Amino acid sequence: MNIALIAHDKKKQDIIEFAIAYEEVFKRHALYATGTTGKLIEEATELSIRKFQPGPLGGDQQIGSLIANDEMDMVIFFRDPLTAQPHEPDVRALMQLCDVHLIPIATNIAAAEIMIHGLERGDFTWRKIVKEKRLKGAQN
């Protein structure tokens, strides 16, 4: 599965610790991240991550493009709800794309942990079925 990892500045340490805790799970998937978040996770783990621009410089939009093209399966986005973000419209657009394209998104550690355990159990195989149906529909 393709998994995006994003975190606001005050949540970067949380996502690093989350990635360390679930490194063995993440190793079995393709990981994508906004620039700084991806760099910090790679430095703290042995995970390989495709990094985009930092969020405020377009990274959120780059990940949004993957969502819109059905190339992303899950988003883990540790948001800081108590600090105003200058790129808040991009954040809202990313979350809207997840809703429109039925991409599960966790915006805090509690939700992310539930998603990771579901991923380990195989609860996200429906994503493969959806992709296969869309591919067949596009071929007809």
C-alpha positions in Angstrom: 0.0 0.0 0.0 1.0 3.6 -0.6 1.1 5.6 2.7 1.6 9.3 3.1 3.2 10.6 6.3 2.8 14.3 7.1 3.2 16.3 10.3 3.0 20.0 11.3 6.1 21.3 13.0 4.9 20.8 16.6 3.9 17.2 15.7 7.1 16.1 14.0 8.5 14.4 17.1 5.3 12.5 17.5 5.3 11.2 13.9 9.0 10.2 14.2 8.2 8.2 17.4 5.2 6.7 15.6 7.4 5.6 12.7 9.9 4.1 15.0 7.2 2.2 16.9 5.7 0.8 13.7 8.8 0.6 11.5 8.4 -3.1 10.9 4.8 -2.5 9.5 5.9 0.5 7.4 8.8 -1.5 5.9 6.2 -3.6 4.0 4.7 -0.5 2.2 5.6 2.3 0.0 6.0 5.5 2.0 5.7 9.1 0.9 6.1 12.3 2.9 6.4 16.0 2.8 10.0 17.1 2.7 11.1 17.8 6.3 8.9 15.1 7.8 10.3 12.5 5.4 13.9 13.5 6.1 13.4 13.3 9.9 11.8 9.9 9.7 14.5 8.6 7.5 17.2 9.9 9.8 15.5 8.1 12.8 14.7 4.8 11.1 15.8 2.6 8.3 12.7 3.4 6.3 12.9 4.5 2.7 10.6 7.4 1.9 9.8 9.3 -1.3 10.0 12.9 -0.3 8.1 15.8 -1.8 8.4 19.6 -1.1 7.7 20.8 2.5 4.0 21.2 3.1 3.8 25.0 2.8 5.9 24.9 -0.4 3.5 22.5 -2.2 4.2 19.1 -0.6 0.6 18.8 0.6 -0.6 19.5 -3.0 1.9 16.9 -4.4 0.4 14.3 -2.1 -3.0 15.5 -3.0 -2.3 14.9 -6.6 -1.5 11.2 -5.8 -4.8 11.0 -3.9 -6.7 12.5 -6.9 -5.1 9.9 -9.2 -5.9 7.0 -6.9 -2.2 6.4 -6.2 -2.4 6.8 -2.4 -4.1 4.3 -0.1 -3.7 5.9 3.4 -2.7 9.3 4.9 -1.3 9.8 8.3 -1.2 13.5 9.0 -0.4 14.6 12.5 -2.0 18.0 12.6 -1.4 20.7 15.2 -5.0 22.0 15.9 -3.8 24.7 18.3 -1.4 26.6 16.0 -2.6 28.6 12.9 -1.0 27.2 9.8 -0.2 29.6 6.9 -1.0 26.8 4.4 -4.3 25.9 6.0 -6.2 26.0 2.6 -3.8 23.3 1.3 -4.5 21.2 4.4 -8.2 21.5 4.0 -7.9 20.6 0.3 -5.9 17.5 1.2 -8.5 16.4 3.7 -11.3 17.1 1.2 -9.5 14.9 -1.4 -9.3 12.1 1.1 -13.0 12.3 1.7 -13.9 12.5 -2.0 -11.6 9.6 -3.0 -12.4 7.5 0.0 -8.8 7.5 1.3 -8.5 6.9 5.1 -6.8 9.7 6.9 -5.7 9.8 10.5 -5.0 13.2 12.0 -3.7 12.2 15.4 -1.8 9.3 17.0 -4.9 7.6 18.3 -6.5 7.3 14.9 -3.2 6.4 13.3 -2.7 3.5 15.7 -6.1 2.1 14.9 -5.3 2.4 11.1 -1.9 0.7 11.5 -3.4 -2.2 13.4 -6.1 -2.5 10.8 -3.4 -2.5 8.1 -1.6 -5.3 9.9 -4.9 -7.4 10.1 -5.5 -6.9 6.4 -8.5 -4.6 6.8 -7.5 -2.4 3.9 -7.7 -5.1 1.2 -10.8 -3.2 0.0 -8.5 -0.6 -1.5 -7.1 -3.2 -3.9 -10.6 -4.3 -4.9 -11.6 -0.6 -5.6 -8.4 -0.1 -7.7 -9.0 -3.3 -9.7 -12.6 -2.2 -10.4 -11.6 1.2 -11.5 -8.9 -0.2 -13.7 -11.4 -2.6 -15.4 -13.8 0.2 -15.9 -11.1 2.4 -17.5 -10.2 -0.5 -19.9 -13.9 -0.9 -21.1 
